[in-house]
Amino acid sequence: MSRSHTDVPDGAAEFADEACPITEVLDHVAGKWSIGILVAAAHGPIRFTELERTVKGISRRMLTLNLRKLERDGLLTRTVHPTVPPKVEYALTPMARELHATLGELVGWAERHRPAITAARAAYDAKPAA
């Protein structure tokens, strides 16, 4: 690539500053475990151990990391009840409730288009290699 084609157009740097947090949040939300956590928490406040049982295959470490990321992004609230032992619950924020509805729409889209996607894959796989 020539040096003349590496200049950043006016306004692109501002977009890059905005896009990075968006990409980061989408990566957190679309991560392997995040969707399961959000779906489990959608039914009301849920305790750590309940999340651990509900989200199949997740380790305690990964659950902790994902809960922290989702809380940091403003999608979960963490409430510590002053009991012995301490009782900690996680709940969706209003923003996460909106996201949960959007995820439901995405799941519906995937279900409606599953046959077409399967057919497209079969047609693609049947093509001779280039």
C-alpha positions in Angstrom: 0.0 0.0 0.0 1.4 3.4 -0.9 1.9 6.1 1.8 -0.6 8.3 0.0 -3.4 5.8 0.8 -2.7 5.6 4.5 -4.1 9.0 5.5 -7.1 8.9 7.9 -10.0 11.0 6.5 -11.4 13.9 8.6 -13.7 12.5 11.3 -12.5 8.9 11.0 -10.3 9.3 14.1 -13.4 10.4 16.1 -15.3 7.4 14.7 -12.5 5.1 15.7 -12.6 6.5 19.3 -16.4 5.8 19.4 -16.2 2.4 17.6 -13.6 0.8 20.0 -15.9 0.9 23.0 -18.8 -0.3 20.9 -16.8 -3.2 19.6 -15.6 -4.0 23.0 -19.1 -4.1 24.5 -20.4 -6.2 21.6 -17.5 -8.6 22.2 -18.5 -8.9 25.8 -22.2 -9.3 25.0 -21.7 -11.8 22.2 -19.0 -13.8 24.1 -19.4 -17.5 24.7 -20.8 -17.1 28.2 -22.4 -13.7 28.3 -25.6 -14.5 26.5 -26.2 -17.5 28.9 -25.6 -15.2 31.9 -27.9 -12.5 30.6 -30.6 -15.0 29.8 -30.3 -16.6 33.2 -30.5 -13.3 35.0 -33.5 -12.2 32.9 -35.8 -14.1 35.2 -35.0 -12.0 38.2 -32.2 -11.6 40.7 -30.0 -14.7 40.6 -27.2 -15.9 42.9 -23.7 -16.8 41.8 -24.2 -20.5 42.5 -27.5 -20.5 40.6 -25.7 -18.9 37.6 -23.0 -21.5 37.9 -25.5 -24.3 37.7 -27.6 -22.7 34.9 -24.8 -21.7 32.5 -23.6 -25.2 31.6 -19.8 -25.7 31.3 -18.7 -22.4 32.7 -15.9 -22.4 35.3 -16.1 -20.3 38.4 -13.2 -18.2 37.1 -14.9 -17.5 33.8 -18.2 -16.8 35.5 -16.5 -14.3 37.8 -14.7 -12.6 34.9 -17.8 -12.4 32.8 -19.9 -11.1 35.6 -17.4 -8.3 36.3 -17.3 -7.3 32.6 -21.1 -7.2 32.4 -21.3 -5.2 35.6 -18.7 -2.8 34.3 -20.6 -2.3 31.1 -23.7 -1.5 33.1 -25.6 -4.6 32.1 -25.7 -6.2 35.5 -26.1 -5.0 39.1 -24.4 -6.8 41.9 -26.1 -6.6 45.3 -24.4 -7.9 48.4 -26.8 -8.7 51.3 -25.3 -8.3 54.8 -25.8 -11.9 55.9 -23.5 -14.6 57.1 -22.4 -16.0 54.7 -22.8 -13.0 52.4 -25.6 -13.4 49.9 -24.7 -11.9 46.5 -27.3 -11.5 43.7 -27.0 -10.3 40.1 -29.8 -8.7 38.2 -30.3 -7.2 34.8 -30.3 -3.4 34.4 -32.9 -1.7 32.3 -30.4 -1.5 29.5 -29.8 -5.2 29.7 -33.5 -5.9 29.7 -33.7 -4.1 26.3 -30.7 -6.2 25.1 -32.5 -9.3 26.3 -35.5 -8.4 24.1 -33.2 -7.8 21.2 -31.5 -11.2 21.7 -34.9 -12.8 21.6 -35.5 -11.2 18.2 -32.1 -12.5 17.0 -33.0 -16.0 18.2 -36.3 -15.7 16.3 -34.5 -14.6 13.2 -32.1 -17.5 13.4 -35.0 -20.0 13.8 -37.0 -18.5 10.9 -33.9 -18.6 8.6 -32.4 -21.9 9.7 -33.6 -23.8 6.6 -32.3 -21.1 4.3 -29.0 -21.0 6.0 -28.7 -24.8 5.9 -29.5 -24.8 2.2 -27.0 -22.0 1.5 -24.3 -23.9 3.3 -25.1 -27.1 1.4 -25.0 -25.2 -2.0 -21.7 -23.6 -1.0 -20.1 -26.8 0.1 -21.2 -28.6 -3.1 -19.4 -26.1 -5.3 -16.1 -27.3 -6.7 -13.0 -25.7 -5.1 -11.6 -22.7 -7.0 
